[in-house]
Amino acid sequence: MCNKLAITKKNVIPLKLNPSFDSEVADESLYGMVLQLEEKLTDGWYKVKTHYDYEGFVHENDMLIDDERALEWSKMAEHYIIHNIADVMAEPKYQSYQLITLVRGDFIHLTGKEEGRWCEVELIDKTKGWVQKEFCKKMPKFDLDKEEDVVRKSLLDIAFLYMGTQYRWGGKSTMGIDCSGFVSMAYMLNGIIIYRDARLKEEYMKSISIEEVKPGDALYFPGHIAMYIGDGKYIHSTGSSGRVVINSLNPEDEDYREDLHKSLYAVGTVFGRK
């Protein structure tokens, strides 16, 4: 056992299925995400667990291994990048130089200092930089019982931001995203954790009938997951289209996917759970 903490130090890093650079990608971790180091292996590899209880293997070059800073960061990094891509500049002006380029879902700390359209941010190594204010969003803390309509709308708002993003196996960013990465990120950026893979787990979601489905709920197919958006439509990241697209459960619609409609086996919701 290792029982140390680390912080993801690049905009996107792979969580490998095995401790090898040529291994399949199981998931990705985004900048500022805190990882629990479960076991130290050879050649700089660690077995890690994410804050949403997903396990994989990460190389030490992709992490800042520092217990104290990781604990501090987990409390102070309350904002994330909402724009597709955001340059962190050394000074609050376009003519400055980039310290790092971040993507949607990367975590940052806002110092509270602003200058024009820019806000000052602190990075995991305590370096200060500047990001356009509209590119940053505070992680919401919703009451699912009292704010259901607000949350459902917000889930769709985040989901639609990924429209057209290329399909990437194991991906969860604007650089590329897979089906479960897409749905789980739409929830995560609303402060809600669901299971990372395309399986309905009762500890994260309640199973409901298709007749009860509402916008924001999850549709489950064998090895695939989508988000229902209303009017018989759903949004998903699919390898058959190569990107995030909208399809329909209605045979009369042009974007109808018969294969998925016939294989739909479950619907999940985070609302009304006891």
Secondary structure, 3 states (H helix, E strand, C coil): CCCEEEEECCCEEEEECCCCCCCCEEEEEECCCEEEEEEECCCCEEEEECCCCCEEEEEHHHEEECHHHHHHHHHHCCEEECCCEEEEECCCCCCCCEEEEEECCCEEEEEEEEECCEEEEECCCCCEEEEEHHHEEECCCCCCCCCHHHHHHHHHHHHHHCCCCEECCCCEECCEECHHHHHHHHHHCCCCCCCCCCCCCCCCCEEECHHHCCCCCEEEECCEEEEEEECCEEEEEECCCCEEEEEECCCCCCCECHHHHHHCCEEEECCCCC
